């Protein structure tokens, strides 16, 4: 394995080009943005992940997680990755900051240009959904992954999620929410039996999407796909919000 000193000698430090990263393709999460910067720079250098691992001393698996936005503290690898890529650490950080600023500016432009009658809702991940009450700014780039516009009137704290898996795919038809469906959730709306809800179960990392039901005093989370089991709500389960819309369609619209 090469030493950090030898690696620095073998790579000429060059400034990043001004158009190094395309802001419209940068996720609204600093962790993911950092990974996007590393991936694009690695490709510019025509390096594979294995080659970058050899030149930086960073494990290839860690590089893969960084580029996919799954490495929790990617900036802890900043210096060796910068050395392996032949750029200054400060230039990588500047690219990450510039990408985030570009997204904030774009979001402001969208808000100004948004047609009358539409409401912007932040698109977030299922992990964030379980912690939404801790979020101060819903449109913060470190929180939101994108923006969804809806004609439905929803609460100010509402958020959007993309459905994962097929537990809410109803073989009998509507209501049905196949994978990839964008749902809008209002965390301020009280949930009653029959509502479609997002819930946090025990210590699960991700929230889940189910239909709320009651049976003999028991509260249940029921999938619309009968191939999946019904879950009983206990004291460790939190209802994170009620699903109030799907894309541009109200969840109560059967047409």
LOKOL-49619 format. One record per residue: residue number from 1; x, y, z of N, C-alpha, C in turn. Coordinates in nm, 2 decimals. Example, Ala and Ser with C-alpha at 12.3 -4.5 7.8 and 13.67 -1.06 7.14 Angstrom:
{site 1 {1.32 -0.57 0.78} {1.23 -0.45 0.78} {1.32 -0.33 0.78}}
{site 2 {1.28 -0.22 0.71} {1.37 -0.11 0.71} {1.29 0.00 0.79}}
% end
This chain:
{site 1 {0.09 -0.12 0.00} {0.00 0.00 0.00} {0.09 0.12 0.00}}
{site 2 {0.06 0.22 -0.09} {0.14 0.34 -0.09} {0.11 0.43 0.02}}
{site 3 {0.22 0.50 0.06} {0.20 0.60 0.17} {0.13 0.72 0.12}}
{site 4 {0.07 0.80 0.22} {0.01 0.93 0.18} {0.11 1.02 0.12}}
{site 5 {0.23 1.02 0.17} {0.33 1.11 0.12} {0.36 1.08 -0.03}}
{site 6 {0.38 0.95 -0.06} {0.41 0.92 -0.20} {0.30 0.95 -0.29}}
{site 7 {0.18 0.93 -0.24} {0.06 0.96 -0.32} {0.06 1.11 -0.36}}
{site 8 {0.08 1.19 -0.26} {0.08 1.34 -0.29} {0.18 1.38 -0.39}}
{site 9 {0.30 1.31 -0.39} {0.40 1.34 -0.49} {0.36 1.30 -0.63}}
{site 10 {0.29 1.19 -0.64} {0.26 1.14 -0.77} {0.14 1.21 -0.84}}
{site 11 {0.06 1.29 -0.77} {-0.05 1.36 -0.83} {-0.03 1.51 -0.83}}
{site 12 {-0.05 1.57 -0.94} {-0.04 1.72 -0.95} {-0.17 1.78 -0.91}}
{site 13 {-0.17 1.87 -0.82} {-0.29 1.93 -0.77} {-0.34 2.03 -0.88}}
{site 14 {-0.46 2.01 -0.92} {-0.51 2.10 -1.02} {-0.65 2.15 -0.98}}
{site 15 {-0.68 2.28 -1.01} {-0.81 2.33 -0.96} {-0.93 2.26 -1.03}}
{site 16 {-1.04 2.25 -0.97} {-1.16 2.19 -1.03} {-1.21 2.29 -1.13}}
{site 17 {-1.26 2.24 -1.25} {-1.32 2.33 -1.35} {-1.44 2.39 -1.29}}
{site 18 {-1.48 2.51 -1.34} {-1.59 2.58 -1.29} {-1.72 2.50 -1.31}}
{site 19 {-1.73 2.43 -1.42} {-1.86 2.35 -1.45} {-1.84 2.21 -1.41}}
{site 20 {-1.76 2.19 -1.30} {-1.73 2.05 -1.26} {-1.85 1.97 -1.22}}
{site 21 {-1.95 2.04 -1.16} {-2.07 1.96 -1.11} {-2.19 2.03 -1.16}}
{site 22 {-2.29 1.95 -1.21} {-2.41 2.01 -1.26} {-2.51 2.02 -1.14}}
{site 23 {-2.55 2.14 -1.10} {-2.63 2.15 -0.98} {-2.77 2.08 -0.99}}
{site 24 {-2.82 2.07 -1.11} {-2.96 2.01 -1.12} {-2.95 1.86 -1.10}}
{site 25 {-2.83 1.81 -1.10} {-2.82 1.66 -1.07} {-2.78 1.63 -0.93}}
{site 26 {-2.76 1.73 -0.85} {-2.71 1.71 -0.71} {-2.82 1.68 -0.62}}
{site 27 {-2.82 1.57 -0.54} {-2.93 1.55 -0.44} {-2.92 1.65 -0.33}}
{site 28 {-3.04 1.68 -0.27} {-3.05 1.78 -0.17} {-3.01 1.73 -0.03}}
{site 29 {-2.89 1.67 -0.02} {-2.85 1.61 0.10} {-2.69 1.62 0.10}}
{site 30 {-2.63 1.68 0.20} {-2.49 1.71 0.19} {-2.41 1.58 0.18}}
{site 31 {-2.45 1.48 0.25} {-2.39 1.35 0.24} {-2.39 1.29 0.10}}
{site 32 {-2.51 1.30 0.03} {-2.52 1.26 -0.11} {-2.44 1.35 -0.20}}
{site 33 {-2.45 1.48 -0.17} {-2.38 1.57 -0.26} {-2.23 1.55 -0.26}}
{site 34 {-2.17 1.52 -0.14} {-2.03 1.49 -0.13} {-2.00 1.37 -0.22}}
{site 35 {-2.08 1.27 -0.21} {-2.06 1.15 -0.29} {-2.06 1.17 -0.44}}
{site 36 {-2.16 1.26 -0.48} {-2.17 1.30 -0.62} {-2.05 1.37 -0.67}}
{site 37 {-1.99 1.46 -0.58} {-1.87 1.53 -0.62} {-1.75 1.43 -0.64}}
{site 38 {-1.74 1.33 -0.55} {-1.63 1.24 -0.55} {-1.65 1.15 -0.68}}
{site 39 {-1.77 1.10 -0.70} {-1.79 1.02 -0.82} {-1.76 1.09 -0.95}}
{site 40 {-1.81 1.21 -0.97} {-1.78 1.28 -1.09} {-1.64 1.32 -1.11}}
{site 41 {-1.57 1.35 -1.00} {-1.43 1.38 -1.01} {-1.35 1.25 -1.05}}
{site 42 {-1.38 1.14 -0.99} {-1.32 1.01 -1.02} {-1.33 0.98 -1.16}}
{site 43 {-1.45 1.00 -1.22} {-1.48 0.97 -1.36} {-1.40 1.07 -1.45}}
{site 44 {-1.39 1.19 -1.41} {-1.31 1.29 -1.48} {-1.16 1.24 -1.49}}
{site 45 {-1.11 1.18 -1.38} {-0.98 1.13 -1.38} {-0.96 1.00 -1.44}}
{site 46 {-1.08 0.94 -1.49} {-1.08 0.81 -1.55} {-1.02 0.70 -1.46}}
{site 47 {-1.07 0.71 -1.34} {-1.03 0.61 -1.24} {-1.14 0.52 -1.20}}
{site 48 {-1.12 0.39 -1.18} {-1.22 0.30 -1.13} {-1.22 0.32 -0.97}}
{site 49 {-1.32 0.27 -0.91} {-1.32 0.27 -0.76} {-1.20 0.20 -0.70}}
{site 50 {-1.16 0.09 -0.77} {-1.05 0.01 -0.72} {-0.92 0.09 -0.73}}
{site 51 {-0.90 0.16 -0.85} {-0.78 0.24 -0.87} {-0.77 0.35 -0.77}}
{site 52 {-0.89 0.42 -0.74} {-0.89 0.53 -0.64} {-0.86 0.47 -0.50}}
{site 53 {-0.91 0.35 -0.47} {-0.88 0.29 -0.34} {-0.73 0.27 -0.33}}
{site 54 {-0.66 0.22 -0.43} {-0.52 0.20 -0.43} {-0.44 0.33 -0.41}}
{site 55 {-0.49 0.43 -0.48} {-0.42 0.56 -0.48} {-0.44 0.64 -0.35}}
{site 56 {-0.56 0.62 -0.29} {-0.59 0.70 -0.17} {-0.57 0.62 -0.04}}
{site 57 {-0.57 0.49 -0.05} {-0.56 0.41 0.08} {-0.69 0.39 0.14}}
{site 58 {-0.80 0.44 0.08} {-0.93 0.42 0.13} {-0.99 0.29 0.07}}
{site 59 {-1.05 0.21 0.16} {-1.11 0.08 0.11} {-1.21 0.11 0.00}}
{site 60 {-1.21 0.02 -0.10} {-1.31 0.03 -0.21} {-1.45 0.03 -0.17}}
{site 61 {-1.48 -0.05 -0.07} {-1.62 -0.06 -0.02} {-1.66 0.08 0.04}}
{site 62 {-1.57 0.14 0.11} {-1.60 0.27 0.17} {-1.62 0.38 0.06}}
{site 63 {-1.54 0.37 -0.05} {-1.56 0.46 -0.16} {-1.69 0.45 -0.22}}
{site 64 {-1.74 0.32 -0.24} {-1.87 0.29 -0.30} {-1.98 0.35 -0.21}}
{site 65 {-1.97 0.34 -0.08} {-2.07 0.39 0.01} {-2.07 0.54 0.01}}
{site 66 {-1.95 0.60 0.00} {-1.94 0.75 -0.01} {-2.01 0.80 -0.13}}
{site 67 {-1.98 0.74 -0.25} {-2.04 0.78 -0.37} {-2.19 0.76 -0.38}}
{site 68 {-2.24 0.66 -0.31} {-2.39 0.64 -0.30} {-2.46 0.71 -0.19}}
{site 69 {-2.38 0.80 -0.12} {-2.44 0.87 -0.01} {-2.48 0.79 0.11}}
{site 70 {-2.41 0.68 0.13} {-2.45 0.59 0.24} {-2.34 0.59 0.35}}
{site 71 {-2.23 0.67 0.33} {-2.13 0.68 0.43} {-2.16 0.79 0.52}}
{site 72 {-2.18 0.76 0.65} {-2.23 0.86 0.75} {-2.14 0.98 0.77}}
{site 73 {-2.01 0.96 0.76} {-1.92 1.07 0.78} {-1.82 1.08 0.67}}
{site 74 {-1.87 1.11 0.55} {-1.78 1.10 0.43} {-1.66 1.20 0.44}}
{site 75 {-1.69 1.32 0.50} {-1.58 1.42 0.51} {-1.46 1.38 0.60}}
{site 76 {-1.48 1.27 0.67} {-1.36 1.22 0.75} {-1.26 1.15 0.65}}
{site 77 {-1.31 1.12 0.53} {-1.22 1.07 0.43} {-1.17 1.17 0.33}}
{site 78 {-1.20 1.30 0.36} {-1.17 1.40 0.26} {-1.03 1.41 0.22}}
{site 79 {-0.93 1.41 0.31} {-0.79 1.43 0.28} {-0.73 1.31 0.19}}
{site 80 {-0.75 1.19 0.23} {-0.70 1.08 0.15} {-0.77 1.07 0.01}}
{site 81 {-0.90 1.10 0.00} {-0.96 1.10 -0.13} {-0.91 1.21 -0.21}}
{site 82 {-0.89 1.33 -0.16} {-0.84 1.44 -0.23} {-0.70 1.41 -0.29}}
{site 83 {-0.62 1.35 -0.20} {-0.48 1.31 -0.25} {-0.49 1.21 -0.36}}
{site 84 {-0.58 1.11 -0.34} {-0.59 1.01 -0.45} {-0.64 1.06 -0.58}}
{site 85 {-0.73 1.17 -0.57} {-0.78 1.23 -0.69} {-0.70 1.34 -0.75}}
{site 86 {-0.60 1.39 -0.67} {-0.51 1.49 -0.72} {-0.57 1.63 -0.71}}
{site 87 {-0.65 1.66 -0.61} {-0.71 1.79 -0.59} {-0.69 1.83 -0.45}}
{site 88 {-0.71 1.96 -0.42} {-0.70 2.00 -0.28} {-0.83 1.97 -0.21}}
{site 89 {-0.83 1.94 -0.08} {-0.95 1.91 0.00} {-1.04 2.03 -0.01}}
{site 90 {-0.99 2.15 0.00} {-1.07 2.27 0.00} {-1.15 2.29 -0.13}}
{site 91 {-1.10 2.24 -0.24} {-1.17 2.24 -0.37} {-1.29 2.15 -0.37}}
{site 92 {-1.27 2.03 -0.31} {-1.39 1.94 -0.30} {-1.50 2.00 -0.21}}
{site 93 {-1.46 2.06 -0.10} {-1.56 2.12 -0.01} {-1.63 2.24 -0.08}}
{site 94 {-1.55 2.32 -0.16} {-1.61 2.43 -0.23} {-1.71 2.38 -0.33}}
{site 95 {-1.68 2.27 -0.40} {-1.78 2.21 -0.50} {-1.91 2.17 -0.43}}
{site 96 {-1.89 2.11 -0.31} {-2.01 2.06 -0.24} {-2.09 2.18 -0.19}}
{site 97 {-2.03 2.29 -0.14} {-2.10 2.40 -0.10} {-2.17 2.47 -0.22}}
{site 98 {-2.10 2.48 -0.33} {-2.16 2.55 -0.45} {-2.28 2.47 -0.50}}
{site 99 {-2.27 2.34 -0.49} {-2.39 2.26 -0.54} {-2.51 2.29 -0.45}}
{site 100 {-2.49 2.29 -0.32} {-2.60 2.31 -0.23} {-2.66 2.45 -0.24}}
{site 101 {-2.57 2.55 -0.27} {-2.62 2.69 -0.29} {-2.70 2.70 -0.42}}
{site 102 {-2.65 2.63 -0.52} {-2.72 2.63 -0.65} {-2.86 2.58 -0.63}}
{site 103 {-2.87 2.47 -0.55} {-3.01 2.41 -0.53} {-3.10 2.51 -0.45}}
{site 104 {-3.04 2.57 -0.35} {-3.12 2.67 -0.28} {-3.17 2.78 -0.37}}
{site 105 {-3.08 2.83 -0.46} {-3.12 2.93 -0.55} {-3.23 2.88 -0.65}}
{site 106 {-3.22 2.76 -0.70} {-3.32 2.70 -0.79} {-3.45 2.69 -0.71}}
{site 107 {-3.45 2.65 -0.59} {-3.57 2.63 -0.51} {-3.64 2.77 -0.49}}
{site 108 {-3.56 2.87 -0.47} {-3.62 3.01 -0.46} {-3.68 3.05 -0.59}}
{site 109 {-3.62 3.02 -0.71} {-3.67 3.05 -0.84} {-3.80 2.98 -0.86}}
{site 110 {-3.81 2.85 -0.82} {-3.93 2.77 -0.84} {-4.04 2.83 -0.76}}
{site 111 {-4.01 2.88 -0.64} {-4.12 2.93 -0.55} {-4.18 3.06 -0.62}}
{site 112 {-4.09 3.14 -0.68} {-4.14 3.26 -0.75} {-4.22 3.23 -0.87}}
{site 113 {-4.17 3.13 -0.95} {-4.23 3.10 -1.08} {-4.35 3.00 -1.07}}
{site 114 {-4.38 2.95 -0.95} {-4.48 2.85 -0.93} {-4.62 2.90 -0.96}}
{site 115 {-4.69 2.83 -1.05} {-4.82 2.88 -1.09} {-4.92 2.89 -0.97}}
{site 116 {-5.01 2.98 -0.98} {-5.11 2.99 -0.88} {-5.19 2.87 -0.86}}
{site 117 {-5.21 2.83 -0.73} {-5.29 2.71 -0.70} {-5.21 2.59 -0.67}}
{site 118 {-5.08 2.59 -0.69} {-4.99 2.48 -0.66} {-4.92 2.50 -0.53}}
{site 119 {-4.89 2.40 -0.46} {-4.82 2.40 -0.33} {-4.70 2.31 -0.34}}
{site 120 {-4.59 2.37 -0.29} {-4.46 2.29 -0.29} {-4.45 2.21 -0.16}}
{site 121 {-4.41 2.08 -0.18} {-4.40 1.99 -0.07} {-4.26 1.92 -0.08}}
{site 122 {-4.18 1.92 0.03} {-4.05 1.85 0.02} {-4.07 1.70 0.01}}
{site 123 {-3.99 1.64 -0.08} {-3.98 1.50 -0.09} {-3.86 1.45 0.00}}
{site 124 {-3.90 1.36 0.09} {-3.80 1.31 0.19} {-3.79 1.16 0.18}}
{site 125 {-3.69 1.10 0.26} {-3.68 0.96 0.27} {-3.75 0.90 0.38}}
{site 126 {-3.76 0.77 0.38} {-3.84 0.70 0.49} {-3.78 0.71 0.62}}
{site 127 {-3.65 0.72 0.63} {-3.58 0.74 0.76} {-3.62 0.88 0.82}}
{site 128 {-3.62 0.98 0.73} {-3.65 1.12 0.77} {-3.80 1.12 0.82}}
{site 129 {-3.88 1.05 0.76} {-4.03 1.05 0.79} {-4.05 1.02 0.94}}
{site 130 {-3.97 0.93 0.99} {-3.98 0.89 1.14} {-3.93 1.00 1.23}}
{site 131 {-3.86 1.10 1.18} {-3.80 1.20 1.26} {-3.85 1.34 1.22}}
{site 132 {-3.96 1.34 1.15} {-4.00 1.47 1.09} {-4.03 1.58 1.20}}
{site 133 {-4.08 1.54 1.32} {-4.11 1.64 1.42} {-3.98 1.71 1.47}}
{site 134 {-3.87 1.65 1.44} {-3.74 1.72 1.48} {-3.69 1.81 1.38}}
{site 135 {-3.75 1.82 1.26} {-3.70 1.90 1.15} {-3.75 2.04 1.16}}
{site 136 {-3.66 2.14 1.16} {-3.71 2.28 1.17} {-3.74 2.34 1.03}}
{site 137 {-3.65 2.32 0.93} {-3.68 2.37 0.80} {-3.70 2.26 0.70}}
{site 138 {-3.82 2.23 0.66} {-3.85 2.12 0.57} {-3.78 2.12 0.44}}
{site 139 {-3.74 2.24 0.39} {-3.68 2.25 0.26} {-3.53 2.26 0.27}}
{site 140 {-3.47 2.23 0.39} {-3.33 2.24 0.40} {-3.26 2.13 0.31}}
{site 141 {-3.16 2.17 0.24} {-3.09 2.07 0.14} {-3.04 1.95 0.21}}
{site 142 {-3.01 1.96 0.34} {-2.97 1.84 0.42} {-3.08 1.75 0.46}}
{site 143 {-3.21 1.79 0.43} {-3.33 1.72 0.47} {-3.40 1.67 0.35}}
{site 144 {-3.44 1.76 0.26} {-3.52 1.73 0.14} {-3.44 1.67 0.03}}
{site 145 {-3.49 1.57 -0.04} {-3.43 1.51 -0.15} {-3.48 1.57 -0.28}}
{site 146 {-3.59 1.64 -0.28} {-3.65 1.70 -0.39} {-3.77 1.78 -0.36}}
{site 147 {-3.85 1.83 -0.46} {-3.97 1.90 -0.43} {-4.08 1.84 -0.52}}
{site 148 {-4.20 1.83 -0.46} {-4.32 1.78 -0.53} {-4.42 1.90 -0.53}}
{site 149 {-4.49 1.92 -0.64} {-4.59 2.02 -0.64} {-4.73 1.95 -0.65}}
{site 150 {-4.82 2.01 -0.58} {-4.96 1.95 -0.57} {-5.06 2.05 -0.58}}
{site 151 {-5.18 2.02 -0.64} {-5.29 2.11 -0.65} {-5.38 2.09 -0.52}}
{site 152 {-5.35 1.99 -0.45} {-5.43 1.96 -0.32} {-5.38 2.06 -0.21}}
{site 153 {-5.48 2.10 -0.13} {-5.45 2.19 -0.02} {-5.40 2.10 0.10}}
{site 154 {-5.28 2.11 0.13} {-5.22 2.02 0.24} {-5.16 2.11 0.35}}
{site 155 {-5.14 2.05 0.46} {-5.08 2.13 0.57} {-4.94 2.18 0.55}}
{site 156 {-4.90 2.29 0.61} {-4.77 2.35 0.59} {-4.65 2.26 0.62}}
{site 157 {-4.67 2.16 0.71} {-4.56 2.07 0.75} {-4.57 1.94 0.67}}
{site 158 {-4.66 1.93 0.57} {-4.67 1.81 0.49} {-4.54 1.77 0.41}}
{site 159 {-4.52 1.65 0.39} {-4.41 1.60 0.31} {-4.45 1.49 0.22}}
{site 160 {-4.36 1.46 0.12} {-4.39 1.36 0.02} {-4.29 1.25 0.03}}
{site 161 {-4.34 1.13 0.00} {-4.26 1.00 0.01} {-4.28 0.92 -0.12}}
{site 162 {-4.18 0.85 -0.17} {-4.20 0.76 -0.28} {-4.22 0.62 -0.22}}
{site 163 {-4.32 0.55 -0.26} {-4.36 0.42 -0.20} {-4.25 0.32 -0.24}}
{site 164 {-4.21 0.24 -0.14} {-4.11 0.13 -0.17} {-4.18 0.00 -0.14}}
{site 165 {-4.15 -0.10 -0.22} {-4.21 -0.23 -0.20} {-4.35 -0.24 -0.25}}
{site 166 {-4.42 -0.35 -0.24} {-4.55 -0.37 -0.30} {-4.65 -0.41 -0.19}}
{site 167 {-4.62 -0.38 -0.06} {-4.72 -0.41 0.04} {-4.85 -0.33 0.03}}
{site 168 {-4.84 -0.22 -0.04} {-4.96 -0.13 -0.05} {-5.01 -0.14 -0.20}}
{site 169 {-4.97 -0.24 -0.27} {-5.03 -0.26 -0.41} {-5.15 -0.35 -0.39}}
{site 170 {-5.27 -0.29 -0.42} {-5.39 -0.36 -0.39} {-5.43 -0.44 -0.52}}
{site 171 {-5.44 -0.57 -0.51} {-5.48 -0.65 -0.63} {-5.62 -0.63 -0.67}}
{site 172 {-5.70 -0.57 -0.59} {-5.84 -0.54 -0.62} {-5.86 -0.41 -0.69}}
{site 173 {-5.76 -0.33 -0.70} {-5.77 -0.20 -0.76} {-5.76 -0.08 -0.66}}
{site 174 {-5.82 0.03 -0.70} {-5.81 0.15 -0.61} {-5.88 0.13 -0.48}}
{site 175 {-5.82 0.18 -0.37} {-5.69 0.25 -0.36} {-5.57 0.16 -0.37}}
{site 176 {-5.47 0.19 -0.45} {-5.35 0.11 -0.47} {-5.23 0.20 -0.49}}
{site 177 {-5.12 0.16 -0.43} {-5.00 0.25 -0.43} {-4.88 0.16 -0.47}}
{site 178 {-4.86 0.13 -0.59} {-4.75 0.05 -0.64} {-4.61 0.12 -0.61}}
{site 179 {-4.50 0.05 -0.62} {-4.37 0.11 -0.59} {-4.35 0.23 -0.69}}
{site 180 {-4.29 0.34 -0.63} {-4.27 0.46 -0.71} {-4.37 0.56 -0.70}}
{site 181 {-4.49 0.52 -0.65} {-4.60 0.62 -0.63} {-4.56 0.73 -0.53}}
{site 182 {-4.59 0.85 -0.56} {-4.55 0.96 -0.47} {-4.68 0.99 -0.38}}
{site 183 {-4.66 0.98 -0.25} {-4.77 1.01 -0.16} {-4.74 1.13 -0.08}}
{site 184 {-4.84 1.21 -0.04} {-4.82 1.33 0.04} {-4.88 1.30 0.17}}
{site 185 {-4.80 1.33 0.28} {-4.84 1.30 0.42} {-4.85 1.43 0.50}}
{site 186 {-4.96 1.44 0.57} {-4.98 1.55 0.66} {-4.96 1.50 0.81}}
{site 187 {-4.85 1.55 0.87} {-4.82 1.50 1.01} {-4.91 1.57 1.11}}
{site 188 {-4.98 1.67 1.08} {-5.07 1.74 1.18} {-5.21 1.69 1.18}}
{site 189 {-5.24 1.60 1.09} {-5.38 1.55 1.08} {-5.40 1.43 1.17}}
{site 190 {-5.50 1.43 1.25} {-5.53 1.32 1.34} {-5.57 1.20 1.26}}
{site 191 {-5.52 1.08 1.30} {-5.55 0.96 1.23} {-5.66 0.88 1.29}}
{site 192 {-5.75 0.84 1.21} {-5.87 0.76 1.26} {-5.87 0.63 1.18}}
{site 193 {-5.95 0.53 1.23} {-5.96 0.40 1.16} {-6.00 0.42 1.02}}
{site 194 {-5.93 0.35 0.93} {-5.96 0.36 0.78} {-5.87 0.45 0.71}}
{site 195 {-5.79 0.54 0.78} {-5.70 0.63 0.72} {-5.58 0.55 0.67}}
{site 196 {-5.51 0.60 0.57} {-5.38 0.55 0.52} {-5.28 0.63 0.60}}
{site 197 {-5.19 0.57 0.66} {-5.09 0.64 0.75} {-4.95 0.59 0.73}}
{site 198 {-4.86 0.68 0.77} {-4.72 0.65 0.78} {-4.68 0.63 0.93}}
{site 199 {-4.62 0.52 0.96} {-4.59 0.49 1.10} {-4.45 0.45 1.13}}
{site 200 {-4.40 0.48 1.24} {-4.27 0.44 1.29} {-4.29 0.32 1.39}}
{site 201 {-4.23 0.21 1.36} {-4.25 0.09 1.44} {-4.13 0.06 1.52}}
{site 202 {-4.14 0.06 1.65} {-4.03 0.03 1.75} {-3.90 0.11 1.71}}
{site 203 {-3.79 0.03 1.69} {-3.67 0.09 1.66} {-3.63 0.08 1.51}}
{site 204 {-3.73 0.05 1.43} {-3.70 0.03 1.28} {-3.64 0.16 1.23}}
{site 205 {-3.54 0.15 1.14} {-3.48 0.28 1.09} {-3.58 0.35 1.00}}
{site 206 {-3.66 0.28 0.92} {-3.75 0.34 0.83} {-3.89 0.33 0.87}}
{site 207 {-3.97 0.44 0.84} {-4.11 0.44 0.87} {-4.18 0.34 0.77}}
{site 208 {-4.31 0.31 0.79} {-4.38 0.22 0.70} {-4.51 0.28 0.67}}
{site 209 {-4.57 0.24 0.56} {-4.70 0.29 0.50} {-4.80 0.18 0.50}}
{site 210 {-4.91 0.20 0.58} {-5.02 0.10 0.59} {-5.15 0.17 0.61}}
{site 211 {-5.26 0.09 0.62} {-5.39 0.14 0.65} {-5.42 0.11 0.80}}
{site 212 {-5.47 0.22 0.86} {-5.50 0.21 1.01} {-5.64 0.14 1.02}}
{site 213 {-5.65 0.04 1.11} {-5.77 -0.02 1.14} {-5.79 -0.06 1.29}}
{site 214 {-5.91 -0.08 1.33} {-5.94 -0.12 1.47} {-6.01 -0.25 1.47}}
{site 215 {-5.98 -0.34 1.56} {-6.05 -0.47 1.57} {-6.05 -0.51 1.72}}
{site 216 {-6.17 -0.50 1.78} {-6.19 -0.54 1.92} {-6.10 -0.46 2.01}}
{site 217 {-6.09 -0.33 1.98} {-6.01 -0.25 2.07} {-5.86 -0.24 2.03}}
{site 218 {-5.82 -0.33 1.94} {-5.68 -0.33 1.90} {-5.66 -0.24 1.78}}
{site 219 {-5.55 -0.17 1.77} {-5.52 -0.08 1.66} {-5.42 -0.16 1.57}}
{site 220 {-5.45 -0.16 1.44} {-5.37 -0.24 1.35} {-5.32 -0.16 1.23}}
{site 221 {-5.21 -0.20 1.18} {-5.16 -0.15 1.05} {-5.17 -0.26 0.95}}
{site 222 {-5.26 -0.23 0.85} {-5.30 -0.33 0.75} {-5.25 -0.30 0.62}}
{site 223 {-5.17 -0.39 0.55} {-5.13 -0.37 0.42} {-5.25 -0.39 0.32}}
{site 224 {-5.24 -0.33 0.21} {-5.35 -0.35 0.10} {-5.32 -0.47 0.02}}
{site 225 {-5.20 -0.52 0.03} {-5.16 -0.64 -0.04} {-5.18 -0.76 0.06}}
{site 226 {-5.27 -0.85 0.04} {-5.30 -0.96 0.14} {-5.18 -1.05 0.16}}
{site 227 {-5.08 -1.05 0.08} {-4.97 -1.13 0.09} {-4.87 -1.09 0.21}}
{site 228 {-4.90 -0.97 0.26} {-4.82 -0.92 0.37} {-4.90 -0.93 0.50}}
{site 229 {-4.83 -0.94 0.61} {-4.89 -0.96 0.74} {-4.95 -0.82 0.80}}
{site 230 {-5.05 -0.83 0.88} {-5.10 -0.72 0.95} {-5.02 -0.70 1.08}}
{site 231 {-4.99 -0.58 1.11} {-4.91 -0.54 1.23} {-5.00 -0.48 1.34}}
{site 232 {-4.97 -0.52 1.46} {-5.05 -0.46 1.57} {-4.97 -0.34 1.63}}
{site 233 {-5.04 -0.23 1.65} {-4.98 -0.11 1.71} {-4.96 -0.13 1.86}}
{site 234 {-4.84 -0.10 1.91} {-4.82 -0.10 2.05} {-4.77 0.03 2.10}}
{site 235 {-4.72 0.04 2.22} {-4.68 0.17 2.27} {-4.55 0.22 2.21}}
{site 236 {-4.48 0.14 2.14} {-4.35 0.18 2.07} {-4.38 0.22 1.93}}
{site 237 {-4.51 0.22 1.89} {-4.54 0.26 1.75} {-4.59 0.41 1.75}}
{site 238 {-4.54 0.48 1.65} {-4.58 0.62 1.64} {-4.64 0.65 1.50}}
{site 239 {-4.76 0.71 1.50} {-4.82 0.75 1.37} {-4.75 0.88 1.33}}
{site 240 {-4.69 0.88 1.22} {-4.61 1.00 1.17} {-4.69 1.09 1.09}}
{site 241 {-4.81 1.05 1.04} {-4.89 1.13 0.96} {-4.99 1.05 0.88}}
{site 242 {-5.09 1.13 0.82} {-5.19 1.07 0.74} {-5.17 1.10 0.60}}
{site 243 {-5.18 1.00 0.51} {-5.17 1.02 0.37} {-5.29 1.10 0.31}}
{site 244 {-5.27 1.21 0.25} {-5.38 1.30 0.21} {-5.39 1.31 0.06}}
{site 245 {-5.28 1.28 -0.01} {-5.29 1.29 -0.16} {-5.19 1.20 -0.22}}
{site 246 {-5.21 1.17 -0.35} {-5.12 1.09 -0.43} {-5.09 1.17 -0.56}}
{site 247 {-4.97 1.22 -0.57} {-4.93 1.31 -0.68} {-5.04 1.42 -0.69}}
{site 248 {-5.11 1.43 -0.81} {-5.21 1.54 -0.82} {-5.35 1.49 -0.80}}
{site 249 {-5.36 1.38 -0.72} {-5.49 1.31 -0.70} {-5.52 1.30 -0.55}}
{site 250 {-5.63 1.33 -0.51} {-5.67 1.31 -0.37} {-5.69 1.17 -0.34}}
{site 251 {-5.65 1.12 -0.22} {-5.66 0.98 -0.19} {-5.81 0.94 -0.18}}
{site 252 {-5.90 1.03 -0.17} {-6.04 1.00 -0.16} {-6.11 1.00 -0.30}}
{site 253 {-6.03 1.03 -0.40} {-6.09 1.03 -0.54} {-6.08 0.89 -0.60}}
{site 254 {-6.19 0.83 -0.63} {-6.20 0.70 -0.68} {-6.21 0.69 -0.83}}
{site 255 {-6.22 0.81 -0.90} {-6.23 0.81 -1.04} {-6.10 0.80 -1.11}}
% end
